[in-house]
Each structure stands twice: as C-alpha cells, then as structure tokens.
Amino acid sequence: MNILAIFKCGVPENAMFLPKVVRFHQTNQEIRIILLGKIGSGKSQTGNNLGQLKQGFKVNPGGEPVTVECESATGERLGKQLLIIDTPGILSDKENKQYLVEIKRSVQMAKEGPHVFLLVIEMGRNVDFYKIMRRYQSLFGDNMFRYSIVLFTNFDVWKGRSSEGNDKDPDVHTYLLSLDKNAQNIFQKCCGRYAVLDNRSSGDETEGHLRDLMEKMNDLVTTNIMNNEEFYTEEENENRTEQHDSMHLMNEHTLRVMGIRGLKSFIEKNGYLQPYILKDTRIVIDGNNICHHLLYIGTCRHYGGNYIEIRQNAQSFFQALLKCNITPYVVFDGGHDDDNKKLQNIITKCEIQMKENEEKPPKHMECFPVLAYESFTMVLKELNIPHLTCDGEADNQIAVLARQWNCPVISCDSDMYIFDLPGGFINFSDINLDQPTSDELNTRLYHASKFADSIGLHTTLLPVAATVLGSLYADIDYGIADLFFKRLGGKSSFANISRNLKYAFELLKNAKSQQIAIAILMQCVDEKLPSSKTEELKENIYSSVSAYNAGTEFSGFDIAKYFEGTEYTKHYRCLPDCVIEKIRSCTLSGMPINVALGRVILKPTFEHFDLLPIQHISRPLRQIIYGLVLKSCTNGVEYVTEIVRDKRLMTKEPIKPVVEVSGYGLLPTLQEIDGQDKRNKIKLLAAIFTFDEKILESLPSESRVFALALKYFISNTCPYVTVHLKIYALCHVILLYREFPNVQSFYNMLSSSTANEKQNVELFHENLQRFQECLNMAYTINVLLGTPLKQPDPATVFDGILMYNFFLKEPTEYVVDQLAKTHFLKEQMLKLYNALLFI
C-alpha cells in the first residue's frame, strides 16, 4: 500500500464535525507528553525546544546516552502548559531490562496518564523501526498508538544531504516513500500522524514546525476526549489486553448468534427437544435473527451480496409456512436500548469479528449484505406477511406476544431457551423446508418449563442461570464469570461449557426465588471483589434477569393490537407520527430512533482495517439524515455520536448534523415534508445528491434511486474510473431486464463461477461495499422524504457475484460499450445504459 495513501486515509477528521464542543487548544488544560525514541534521536533536545526550557534535559551532541532515568519538566508554548517527561533511549539491537522498567515508569510520572507519546526518530539514520516499536509495544500495549505522534528530527540536515545533486528540492513525502514496509506499519498504527522538526537551529521555520506539532497534539487530544479516552492509562491497556484475550477464546458460532454459549448443544445432546408437527397455527418470528440466518444459505453473502438469492431464500421459507396454514407474524428490533443493554457486547462482537476476518479472511469475501433488510421486508410485503418494528430490542416483546397468543416462536437466538413460552420455541435450524408433504412441517419443539423440571430447577430461575452462563444482557466480564465456576470446582467458564452448565444448575437448584438465587450467586464472588464492583455486578444481574421476565404487558405500544389493526402508533422519542408509522411498518429501518437517542452504531464489514471505514464515504448523507431527524425532534439532542471502526477498534465520534443543503436552503422538518407535494420532495432529493432534476425524471422509475446513489458514489470516489462507472451501469441494466432471453444468457455468462484472481480485487470489493453504503443512504433519505421516487428492489441494483466476475474479466471501456450494444437488443435498455453514463 502507498504510504501517502495512509496519510490521506488515516488522519482522523473528528474535529471538523464537532458542534459546540470546545477544542482542547482553546482551554488552559495541561498537555502531558512522554518522549520516546532511540539513543541519539534528539528526544531531550526536542523536549527543551518544545517546552522552551532554560534549564532543561541534558543533551550530548555525540549521541552517547545521557538520560538513564525518567525526568520531567514543565514548560509552556502558545499559552499551553506542558508537562514533558524524557525517557532513557532505547537500542534496537540490545535489550537493557533496567532501561525498559524505567521507561515504563514514565506513565506513573504523567499524573493521571499521558495525553501524547511523542515517538522521536532522526531522519536519515539507519533505524530498525520495527524492533524499537516492538519494545515500546511490549511495554505500553497496542493502545499506545491511539495517543502517538511520530516526530522526525533534524529535518534540515536531511534535506541538505538529499538535495545534493538533485534538481528538485526534497520534501518529507520523499522521505516517507523511501521507508521500508515495517516503518510504514508504524504510521498505520498511528493513523498517519507525524510532524517534523530541526533541533539544531532556530528561526521562523523551526517555530513553524513547533507550532504545527502543537496543533497536531491539540487535535489528537481533542479527538480522544470525544472518544472518552482523554489520556493513556495502564489500567486501560490491561483492560484492552484482557478483552483481546477473551475475544480469542470465543468461537465463530458465538459471533454469529447472540445468546448463551453452549446452551443449544446441551439441550440437543440431552434430549430436551420433542418431535413436533408444525401446521394450522399462528407463529411469532424473530425478524432480525431469521433474516440474518437466511443469509448463510448458498451464495447470499458472496462479494457483498447476492440479492436474487436472498429474495429466493426468504420467499421459500415463508411460502413453506403458508402452505401449512401457518400465519407468521414477524417482529424486528427497533433502536438500541437507551439503557445500553447489549451495547458493549455489540461493540465487543464487532471487534472480535474484525480480528477473525483479518486472521482468516472469509471465502468469497463474504460479508453482511448492506441491503438485506430492505430485500427481506420487500418479500414480506409481497406475500402479505404481517410484520412490524419494535421501539427497542424485540426479544422480550416477542415473548409477551407469544404468551398472549399461546403460539410458538421461531428464532436462532439461544436466549429464547430461557423465556417461559407456553407455546414453545422452535430453533430455525430444526425446520426442514425440503419435506415432500405440503401441509405440515416436521420439526422439534422446546419448552422451558419441561427443561427446568428435568434439571430440578424452577422455571423462574432459568434467567438467573442464564446470567452465569454468559447472557449478553448481563454484561458480566469473563473474569467474574470464571469466579462462579471456580467456586464450584470448574477450571474456567471456557474450559468445559457442558460441565459448567451442570454446575450452574446444581448451584441454584435449592433456591426458592430469584432473589435467593441471586444472593447465592453473590456469595460466590463477594470475598473476591471490592464493594463497588460487587454492587455493579448485582445491578447487572438484576438487569439481566428482568430482561427475561416476560410478563403479559408490552413495553411501548401493544404489538398484538397493532397486528389486529386496533392500535394506532404512539408518539415515541419525540419523533413525528409520520416517521414512527414508517418504522412500525418496516418501510424505514430503526435508524431514526437511534438518531433521536444521539447514538448510531456503524458495524464494520470485511474491509481493509488500516484505511477509513467503509461508511466514511456516506457520512455527508448521514449528516443530512441527522439534520432531518433532529430538527423534527424536541429532545434537545444537538449531535449524533457514531460508534464506528477506527483501525481495529470501535470508537466514538461526535458528528454534527447538516441543516442546510446547497441549491435548496434550510432543511424543512419531517412534519413539513409530510405535507409537501411530490415535486418539492424530488427537488430536495436532487439537491442533496447534486443531481439534475430533468435527467432524473427522464430515467425509468426503477432506476432513479440507483442513479442518485451512483452519481454520489462516483463523485466521491478517488480516483474516478470511467470503466467502473460503466460496469455498475451495465450490471444495473442486466439486473433490471434479466427476464429477456438475450439478457438472461448474458447474466448467466457473467455470474458463472470463476477461479481467476486479481491483485487489487480487495480494493474493488471495498468499492462495492462503499457503493452499497451510498445505496443504503439513498433508500433511507427517499423514505424519510415520503418516498417520492419508487424504492427499487435490491436485486435490480446490486449483485456482488455479477460485478465481481465482470471485474475479473478486466474489460476496457470499449469492451463494456460493445457488450451493451450486442446484448441490449431493446432500445430502452441501451438508452438507459447510455443515460447512466452522463449523470
């Protein structure tokens, strides 16, 4: 990867999006800096110059080590107080354990912790960056790079040497391009943050360098403050290490299915499932869960998504139910719970998935198709399957509905084994959809009450047992979970899951109530934990148990009455009724609910983790969505915190809403938009995507949203590649008209499997994902504005396998044009293709 691309893509851009947030350099708060580097790199002199220290750190021009112990000094520059800590120099080829211990002590000298690690490197010296940084990494952990800036010293000396015999005046970029791969990895870890300095002279240029360094330190601290990680701490590093160790222990099934580890296997192996004939009944379906698991059938997740197969899988599943006189009711999650239930687990799960994807990249670049929800809900509407979206997490609401109707639940979530459901629970994996009998489905049914009786436990105690077993509701760290099992003679919560399940059931068997059971749990850890941690643990356990205690009343609106047509949508989270109705009916995702809460989670996919996240390209569109939603709310939220990937960790970035669009003016509220005519809505859409209204109206109705997304994607992709535009346009026409015989044969040819590979295929795959992000935002904005344009079927706008295989054939622009002319025999096909090239 080109090192300049790292700097272009890796620099955090948080500060420009902060609304009414005081940047760090505007306050008089002290910056705490630790100087790190090889012996003779100029650390001590850098500290003297930066802090304008008159009696500063000792300096030996000969390069021999002078600093053998950590020293601190206070200074000032540009009105900012500085605490600067100098450390012993490190050698790349020798290990001085005494020096390493002393260097680590520098963190303790930085009061609460350092704001900045300044990695000092002398330009032009033969330095083994990799070995040096490995030493620092072993001392401070990976998280140190979140607070690090690389400082190149002796810039003018290097510049003078390098200019000899050269016509061009060398700059720092010339030096960066000359570095080896290991050195470039340093900059990737530091998000491309660097500065230059000449310690051997003074003057305007040197002052300019120091001013630039101060500005970059201010920006770095501001960014970390916004992520609630103002300064580095040893405790934070230990937590990160423990978290990554825990990640390593979790298997792929845990990543895919949010639930209780090992419980499904335990129930299956011990015969707690009964044969069951499924027919002639209502059934409640966990929408998000089933949509997710249908994606693991066939090629649905290949190269960003095969929406034709996604549609077919959903149709086959629901048609099989309808043939058996089964009436399915599908319930989806809404926004994330505002009390942060599962939030940290979702973040951890994202980080685990990133780690696994990097260590073992999935075959066929499999990832979650961005438009899967739209494709799935379109099938529900076509088949007239009743469906709705809850206000928050759906599990408990599904359980309440199933209790009221005394009918089974279908899901893959092992949390459902804990809910007391009179109608029982059916795991999706137990349904055989290929049965020859058309009027019934053979499956297996689970009852929590029968399971509890057989293990000698009261049904109401299963939620308490689930807490010990690793419920995601409980938010209990793995170290505490180990204490439960060690008290019972187990080795670890991961060592033998089946044995630990039996331990948990045995532990709680004699409890007469949930309160007594929780008291028994607390006795296992009371002596091992401080009182503050004990209270926090008890609170988490009660929260977990209450999440499973599904009563007979719904939280929020009455789902049963809504399905029966007797419940009107209630005003929720200050969102307008017009928006709530779109969310309830699954016309719109639950994203506006999260926006109203001021928090949006952007889950990573299979991507290059050293570059900006896939969702970065669509941030300006999200800012418009935030503006539309927050302007229509009355809850006082001023900005939205995006939880988004930064390298290999999830971080928080405050994003400012956009309330004015060039070419249109101030955004109206969603209530005002609801009363506008179609022409005004299209005008706003065109302005948001900088699209000519006349050209938009000239396109087929099925192609207009696609064209908006394509125009935005191409305009914001660098470099602009005409052949890519033609491939996207050609594929859309193929998908839209694939029922025509000549187009069908063309589609079959291009979507056939190929074993060829190209060196830059990952970049093309990331562009496919970025394009889908643009499509997703175009879909969302179109619905928020009242759907003035026809919402296209995802199967007509994107096919990852088709586009990927087309890319592997390396067509030129001329070849793409000739293919279009040869296969698009109908005039309207070629006309659409040509029109898309001039958007």
Secondary structure, 3 states (H helix, E strand, C coil): CCHHHHHHHHCCCHHHHCCCCCCHHHCCCCEEEEEEEECCCCHHHHHHHHHCCCCCCCCCCCCCCCCCCCEEEEEEECCEEEEEEECCCECCCCCCHHHHHHHHCHHHHCCCCCCEEEEEEECCCCCCHHHHHHHHHHHHCHHHHHHEEEEEECHHHHHHHHHCCCCCCCCHHHHHHHCCHHHHHHHHHCCCCEEEECCCCCCHHHHHHHHHHHHHHHHHHHHHHHCCCCCCCHHHHHHHHHHHHHHHHCCHHHHHCCCCCCHHHHHHHCCCCEEEEECCEEEEEEHHHHHHHHCCCCCCCHHHCEHHHHHHHHHHHHHHHHHCCEEEEEEECCCCCCCCCCHHHHHHHHHHHHHHHHHCCCHHHCCCCCCHHHHHHHHHHHCCCCEEECCCCCHHHHHHHHHHHCCCEEECCHHHHCCCCCCCEEEHHHCCCCCCCCCCEEEEEECHHHHHHHCCCCHHHHHHHHHHHCCCCCCCCHHHHHHHHHHCCCCCCCCCHHHHHHHHHHHHCCCCCHHHHHHHHHHHHCCCCCHHHHHHHHHHHHHHHHHHCCCCCCCCCCHHHHHHCCCCCCCECCECHHHHHHHHCCCCCCHHHHHHHCEEECCCCCCCCCCCCHHHHHHHHHHHHHHHHHHCCCCCCCCEEEEEEECCEEEEEEECCCCEECCCEECCCHHHHHCCCHHHHHHHHHHHCCCCHHHHHHCCHHHHHHHHHHHHHHHCCCCCCHHHHHHHHHHHHHHHCCCCHHHHHHHHHHCCCCCCCCCCHHHHHHHHHHHHHHHHHHHHHHHHCCCCCCCCCHHHCCEHHHHHHHHHCCCCHHHHHHHHHHHCCCHHHHHHHHHHCCC
